[in-house]
Amino acid sequence: MRTIQLLVLLLLVFIFNSSIHTVYAADVPERSGAVTDPAGLFTVEQVKQLREALQGQSFELVVVTAKGLNDEAIQQFGNDVYNTWKLGANQLLLVVTDKPGTAQLVYDNEQMAKAVSSTEAGNAQGIIDLQYKPMAAKGSMIEGIKGVSSYVNGLNVPVTKETSPQPVPSGVGVTPPVQPSASEGASGSVTPVPPKGETPTAPDTSSPSGHVGETGAADGTNPNSSWTASIVTIIVSILIVIGAVVYIMKRSRRTQ
């Protein structure tokens, strides 16, 4: 009986530790040029090669790596990075993970989204499926990333003139994220970003259009929302563990 009780307690502790890991795994790293590799997925030479291949393009593909995240966490991570780094309409964020073929493409450009919707890809996830996944499956993430950059820059989308970077939203999660349209759908998808020129002070409940991201649809929250949800998860996990310990102690006393 005590063995079973111990196993149950260990399981609850594991769930609690997993919740904490999710919180810290989504931290936004400091940007390091066109390629930021906190997950250590590339060699120094590969990073150099990528930066050279991505520079000089009309639409800049910014790459960031991550590992140990589930699909939902990857989506949130992409949204947070895009907003925190204040990427503009002529910049796209590609989140590359340690899971073969798993990536997220995030951008906030209505003309780009419209152009993509009329191609074979259909949406941001489609670009990943066509250009990144096949090469990543062969062990060449570098070529997959180059393929994504070549694809978006071959769509003949006019470059947007920008006078200032997008503001960093305040509030929760992807802040205020924009819900992707039905045609954009799904995983590896377009992520909503706050309208240019505005700095929201509270989460936006509206569903603006124009953001594209992949690996999941945006949830309409802003950067701080993920922390709120994670904190709630941790508190609940702690209460569950405490409750389990109290229950096991009371049960042990009764059986003595």
Secondary structure, DSSP 8 states (H G I E B T S, - for coil): -HHHHHHHHHHHHHHHHHHHHHHHHT------TTEE-TT--S-HHHHHHHHHHHTT-SSEEEEEEE-S--HHHHHHHHHHHHHHTT--TTEEEEEEESSTT-EEEEEE-HHHHHHHHTSSS-SHHHHIIIIIHHHHHTT-HHHHHHHHHHHHHTS-------SS------SSBBSS-----TTT-STTEE-----TT---SS---S----EEESSS---S-BHHHHHHHHHHHHHHHHHHHHHHHHHHHHHHHHH-
